Amino acid sequence: MLRNTLLGMAGLVGIGALAVAQPAGALSISIDSAALGGSNSVNDKFDNLGSNLFGETGEYSEHLSSLSTLNAGGSAGDTIGSSVAAATRYAAILAADTGQNNNINRTATSNYSITFTVTAAPTAMYELTIDTSRIGALTRIDDTNTSRQAITTMGAVSGTVDAIVDAALGLPGISQNESINSNKNTPFSQTNQLVISNLTGTQTITLSFTWTSTVNLPTATAATGNDEIAIRLGLAGTQTTRVTAEDYPGSAFPRTQANDGHFVNISAEVTNIVPEPGTFAMLGLGLAGIARAGRRRAN
């Protein structure tokens, strides 16, 4: 009788050990680096418009870009449902303005990478979610009220995970090609999501993104000069007196600058806790003890 009782107690101890043997730990995520790539077009500005708006004979163009970390990461307990997050923002402006009889065509490449690390206890299984979005506007300002062709193009975003292209990080291209004789603005808001499941331990991952943008005012005469064109992606241009297409918030088409850009939001969530091998052994011992005690009572 005493032996049966001891075996039953051993079974309860084994099962109890399974419940309490989950190791204490923390789920964490951190941005290790965020940097513009080698093919990212350098910030530049060309301005020879002069001060007399309708006497302009030159041209203006500008490209600016920047990359910032909005949330460097954090940590949370290793329990099912706990989560951590990090985020970055790439911002840019590409703009052009032509004087009389001038054509203009400017292209810029956006290219950058983010490296981040997720850490969890060996027994924690987690899911990684990467949300991307590209938000902004294609803006055209007609300074002459005379019809003229305007072409604005943002190429498709190509995204890679550790140098391997993944369609879930990509975004489609955007293009406007039309004859304008009034101010026009085309907002865009694109999103995509990559989910990687059943991860464990420490993972260091590098994401890279690239695309090409173009602004083009191809056919100008004395009557159709002075038009402006811009791709607004979260940065304002520096020409504040004569070029308005690149402004924030913008007088013709106001936008909130901080809400525009290419955003990457990374989150990790614990989805399961897998017991250590030693815990399984204790569970087996406990269940065997209970079964043996049950057989002796039956006899």
N, C-alpha and C positions, 0 to 999 in steps of 0.2 A: 504493500500500500504506500509506504513512504517512497519507494523507488518510483512508483507511478506518479506520485505528486511532484517529485523532483523533476521527472521528465517533462511533465506538463509545464512546470515553471520555466524549464529551459526553453520550451517552445515559445512561451510568452516573451521571454527575454530576447530570443532571436528575432521575433516580429517587432518588438519594441526597438531593437537596435536598427532595424530597417528604417523606422520612422525618424530616428534621431541622428542617423549616421551621415546625413547630407553635409558635406563640408561647407563651412562658412567661407564666403568669397565675395567678389564684386564683379559685376558686369561693367565694363568701361569702354569708352570710345574717345579717340583723340585725333585731331588733325595734326599730322606730323609735318606736312609742308603743303603749300599752295603757291604755285609759281606760273608765270607766263612762260609759254614755250618758245623755243628758238624761232619758230616760223610766225609767231604773233607779230603783226605789223607794228613798227615803232610809232610812238606818238609823233605826229608831225603836223605842220600848218604851213600853208602857202597863201599869202594874201597880197594881191596887188590891185585890189578893186578901186582904190581911191575913195574919196569922201563924198563925191556927188553921185547919188544913187543912179540917176538915169543918164549920167555922163560916163558911166563905167565902161571901160574897154578891156579890162583884165579879167581875172578870175580869182576865186577863193576856194580852198578846200582844207579840210581838217579831219584828222583821225586821232582819237584818244581811246585808251582802254585801261582798265585797272581790275585787280582781283583782290577781294577782301574776304576775311573769315568772319562770318556773322556769329557763329557759335563754335567754339573750339572743342566742345565735347563735355563729358562728365562721367559720373559713375552711379551705379545703383546696386542694390543687393542682388545676389544670385538666387532669385526666386522666380517661379513661373509667373509670367506677366510683367515682370519688371523690364524697363526699357531705358535707353539713353539715345541721345541725338547730337548731331553736329551739322553745320551748314556753311556754305560759301556763296559768294555772289561775284560774277564777272559782269562788268559794265563797260559800255562803249558808246561812242558817237562817230558816225561817218557822215560828213556833210559837204556840199558843194554849192557854189553860187557863180553864175556867169555874168560877165558884162556883155555889152552889145557885140554881136558878131562872133562871140566865143562859144565853142563847144567844150564840154568837160566830161571826163569819164574817170572815176576814181574807184580803186579796188583795195580792200583791206582784208587780211586774214586774221581770224580769231583762233587762238590756240593756247591751251593751258592744261595743267595737270594738278591733281590733288592726291596726296598720299595720306592714308589714315590707318589706324590700328584699332582693332576691337579685341578685348581681352575678357575671358571668362574662366571660371573654374573648369577643370577637365570634365567634371560631371554635368556641366550645364550645356544644353543644346540651344542654339539661338538662331533666329531668322534675321537676315540683313535686308533692309529695304532702302533703295536709292531712288528718290523722286527728283526728276529734273524738269525745269520749265524755262521757256524763253519768252519774255514779255516786253513789249515796247510798241513802237509805231513807225510806219513809213509816212513821212511828212513832206508835202510839196507846197511851196508858196509861189504863187504867180504874181510877179511884180508889175506886169504890163497889161494884164487882162487880154492878152492875145494868145491864141491857141499855140501850144508847143508840146512836142513829145517829151515825156519824162519816163525814165526806166529805173526802177529800184529793185534790187534782188538781194535776198538773203539765202545763201546756199543751205542745203540740208546739214544738220549737225551730225557728225560722226563721233561716236563715243566708244571708248575701249576700256576693258577691265584687264589690267596687267598686260597691256599691249595687244589684247585680242578684241576685235570689233564685236560689240554686242548691240543688236538692233533695239533692245529695250532702253538703251541710252541715247538713241538717235531721235532726231526731230525732222519733219519734212521741210523742204525749202519753201520760200515765199517770194512771189514776184509780182510786180506791177509794171505794166507797159501800156501807157495810154497818152492821149493828147489832152493836155489840161489848159484851161483858160480861167481857172479859179483855184482857190486854195483847197487842198484835199489832204485827208489824213486817213490812214488805214491802220487801226490798232491790230495787234496780234497777241495771242496768248496760247502757247503750246505746252503740252505736258507729256511725260512718259514715265514709266516706272519699271525698275528692275528689282526682282525679289530673289534672294539666294537663301535657301533653306538648309536646315540640318548641319549648321556649322558648329564647331566645338573649338575650345582652346583659344589660342592667339592667332589672329589673322591680320596681316598687313597687306593692304590693297592699294593699287594706284589706278586712278581714273584719269583719262585724258579726253579732251573735247576739241574739235576743230571744225570751222566752217569759213566760208568766204562771202564777203558782202561787196556789192557794187552800187554806186549811184552814178547815173548817166543822164546828161542833158545834151543830146547829140546835134540838133540842128538849130542854130541861132542866127538871127539876122538883127539888124538895127531895131526892128520892131519887136522881136521876140526875146531879146536879151534880158538880163537881170533876174531870171528865175532862180529859185532855190530848191534844194532837195536834200533830205537827210534821213538816216536811219537812227532813230532814238532808242537807245538800249541802256538807259540809266545814267549817262553822263551828259552834261551840258557842254556846248562848245564855248570857246573863249572869245569869239567875235560877237560882241554884245551891242554894237551900234548899228550895223547894217544887215546882218544875217539873222533871221528870226526862226528859220526852219529847225535849227539845232537847239533852241532854247528850252529850258525848264523853268517853271512849269509850262511855258509857252503861252503867248497871248491869243493865238488863233485856236489852238487845240491843247488846252491845259492837261498836264499829266503829273502824277506824283513821282518824282525822280527815284525815290527809294524803292518804289514798287516795280520798277523796270530793271531788266537785266537777265542774265542766264543764271538761274539758281540751282544749286545742288543741295538737297536735304538728305542726310544719311541717318538712319535709325536702326538700332539693334534691339531685339526683344527676346527674352528667354522663353522658349516654348516647351522645354521639357527638362527634367532633372533625371539623369541616368545614375542609379546606384553604383558605387564602386564594387569591384569583384569581391572584396572581403565582406561587404554587406550581403551580397547574394549567398555567400557561404554561410553566414550566420542565419539567414532566413532558412536555408536548407536544413541546417542543424535543428532549428526550432521546430520546423514543420515535421521533421522526422521524429523528434521527441514527442510531439503531440500525437502523431499517428501511432507510435509504439505504446504510449500510455493508453490510448483508446482501445487498442487490441487487447491489452491486459485486462482492462475493465470488462470488456466483452466476454473474456474467458472466465 
